[in-house]
């Protein structure tokens, strides 16, 4: 490797030589792995403690990535455990370790502060359950990463999220985990033992758990069997059957008040609304969207009943709802306009094209001038 660009007074050059010597030591003295590992660790830590220039940092990253690729599994694991606690490790090296076998990746996925939300999202999309479980154990986690882990629908990952008491579960994650917990006491148990789980989740899970958890719910959440029965009747009442007509999509006052409280608390997000739709609860969604877009419930029902999807496109564009979420809303509300038919691809295509064409300023003006707006 050509090191001519380095200043002769640079501290990096001798340290790189030491690292190469350490790598050779590990290769030649397989029976002295502990000694070789100590030598490697010392060299790496010395490198990372220096205030490196950008070019020096890139060189160090190249050397260490090359070392990790050649090293045996136990050495990669040991190095990953040491580097996971450091904040000045080159990102490329951390990503290399995060995408390795889980015994190597686990420590950096759980502990490394070098990884950003985008890095963690990349790992979630490119890896599988074992890597997701490691991320779910991080002491600090954004709602975006948390929500994406919940969206995997992976039970082991959900259990790790429920067991992680260092984080506060988002409204979206609570809804997703409570759905997944039905019939799964391995998840229901750690979820119910958290202190950020509302009584509504406990009510929802009551009918699906054994006697021991039922007793815990009754004592810790102050919920009686009668209250659970009433809550269940309310939930079932909100599910729409195939013959529902427009008037049956009108939410009751209790649902409208719930949506208002969610908005006041800053919980009324697109993810929360889509979670209601995915559970088949159209009327709670109507109440939520009405509050979200400051529209009357009758206007929202009319918007979602339009085959063209133009009204929905305008409302979504005005409030910065992404195209992906717009499409999800259009598909998940198909029963409001299809009369039992499947989604027409031509209708979906027209709706997407209109969403793409309409500008935000125009959408805001349309809603502002609409007689339906509150």
Secondary structure, 3 states (H helix, E strand, C coil): CCCCCCCCCCCHHHHHHHHHHHHHHHHHCHHHHHHHHHHHHHHHHHHHHCCCCHHHHHHHHHHHHHHHHHCCHHHHHHHHHHHCCCCCCCHHHHHHHHCCCHHHHHHHHHHCCCCCHHHHHHHHHHCCHHHHHHHCCCCCCCHHHHHHHHHCCCHHHHHHHHHCCCCCCCHHHHHHHHHHHCCCHHHHHHHHCCCCCCHHHHHHHHCCCCHHHHHHHHHHCCCCHHHHHHHHHHHHHCCCCCCCCHHHHCCCHHHHHHHHHHHHCCCCCHHHHHHHHHCCCHHHHHHHHHHHHCECHHHHHHHHHCCCCHHHHHHHHHCCCCHHHHHHHHHHCCHHHHCCCCCCHHHHHHHHHHHHHCCHHHHHHHHHHCCCEC
